[in-house]
Amino acid sequence: MGNSKSFWGGVGFIAATTIGAGMFSLPYIFHESGWLTGVFYLIVLSTVTIFVHRLYWLALEKANNGSSLLGLVREHLGKYAFYASSVSVIAGLFLILLIYLILSESFARLVLPSASANYGAVLFWVAASIPLLFKLPRVVGAEFLGTVLMFLIVFLIFLTGQTGFSGIPVVSIDNILLPFGAILFSLTGWTAIEPMFRWEKKNGDPNYMPKLIWGTFVSAIIYFLFVLGILGSADFVSPDALSGLSSWPLWKIQLLGLLGIFAMWTSYVPIILEIKNELKEDLHLPPLFSYAAALFLPLILFFSGFFNFLGAISLVGGVFLVLQYIFIILVSKKILTLSGSTKFFSDLLILVFLAAAVYEIYYFAV
């Protein structure tokens, strides 16, 4: 019973950390790039993230010094790589939290249409900050509960929609590269690896690989069902999956609002913890300052007026997260002795990620 609880708790924690705001860009991505293109990227990038997460877990295990990603980069790749990784990791994570706050306002309006401006974002920020007062086991339990609720809501949307890909191209050559950044953003869950590693090391549970695999593929399945449900029932497909739902009954729109809040809440907490740890442990900033920055800076950025949902997701996924995964691969290669095939695949991924980052930068610049 204990092993089963530990297994599903781990799966739920990884899935809950993975599933977030990126989900709501996927119907538009599938619609514009073609359904087969979207499915291809979803499967391939799920496999890629599992591969990289496994490398990172093994690197943490072998290093065994309590360092997080930035600390490992500084130790094994040098100070210049450390500075570059600091920008990509911390700035990227802060932007992700900002995206969540922007979306939380939209979802709160679905649930509470009469709420005043910014009320939903502030309420979400307060709710997402409360779990930071609890120890990790309680957070894992909350994450698992959030995953179950998200799955039930997505499944209901799937069942009540006219599911299918009718009227959607199989492949759109013009937009064939469009899904990369958005789907990578949607599948990113490396911030769950460090707390999971520490927790399982403390409790002596070495069976981590099935949790990494199931946690990622549960996320991908939920995404696929959500895409089917939205594409089969929306009046038109918008970049945030919300604007085209005017024909939905009120209860269903409110259910989608709750799904969005759950999806972002379960991802927000581990990211705050990761930022706090990076600032405190790796940049050696004072603990109180690290905690306050992780907690309040996203809210300050939100009130600064920065927005553009799909553009921000593509930029974060295609540039910042790509760089984060490159640094994870590079530091893992330094720490681990990789076999020939694993080394070849790691090098290939670095080249693919670099090409994707250049494409995203070019796309936004032009």
C-alpha positions, 0 to 999 in steps of 0.5 A: 500500500505504501509503495502504491501511494508513493508511486502515484504520489510521484506520478501525480507530482510530476504530472501536476508540475508539468500540466499548466498554462501551456495546455490552453495554447494547444488547440490553436497550435493543433488547428494551425499546424495540422493535427498530425503535426501536433500529435507528432510533436506531442509524442516526440517531445514527451519522449525527449523530456523523459530522456532529459529528466532521467539524465538530470536525475542520474546527475543529481544522484551521482553529484550527491552534493545538494546542489540544484541546476545552477550550482551544478553548472557553476561547478562543472561548466564554469562561471560563464556558463553559470551566468548564462544559465542563471539568466535562462533559468531564473528569467525563464521561470519568472516569465512562466509565473507571469504567464500564469498570473495573466491567465489566472485573471482570464480564468477567474472571470470565467468562474466569477464574471462580475469580479473586478479587474485584477481580482482573480490574479491576486486571489490566485497568487494568494492561493498559490502562495499558501502551500509554501508554508507546508512541508513537501509531503503535504505539497505532493498530496495537494499536487496529486489531488490537483492532477486527479481533479484536472483529469476529471474536468478534462475528461468531462470536456472531452465527453461533452464535446463533438470530438474529432479533427474534422475540418482541420488539416493533417499537416500545414507545411507553413506552420510545421515548426509552430508547435515546438516552443508551445508544446515544449513549454506545455511538457516542461516539468524539470522543476519537479525533478529536484524536490522529487529526488530529495524526497525519494532519497530521504525515504529510500525509494529508488524506483524513480523511472516509472514515475518519470515516464507515467508522469509525463505521458499522463500529462500528454494524454490529458493534453490530447483529450483537452485538444479533442474536446475544445476543437470539437466544440468551440465556435472558433479556435483562439490562441488561448482556447477561451475566446471561442467558447461563447456557445458553451453553457455557463456551467461548462465555461465555469468548469473550464475556468476551474480547470485553468486555475487547478492546472496553473496552481499545481505548477506554480508552487514547484516553480516558486520553490525552484526559484527560491532555491536557485537564488538562495543556494546557488546565487547565495542571496539572503534566504528572506530576499530569495523567498520574497523575490520568488513570491512578489516579483511575478506579481510586480511584473503582472501589474507592469502590464506585460502580456501576449499569451501565445507569443510569451509561451512560444518565446519562453518555450522556444528560447528560455526553456530550450536553454534550460534543457541544453544546460541540463544535458551539458551538465549531465554529460559532464557528471555522467559517463554516457554510453555511445548511443546516449551521448549521440542522442544528447548531442543531437538534442543540443543541436535541435534545441539550438536550431529551435531557439534560433528559429524562435528568436528570428520569428519574433525579430522578423 
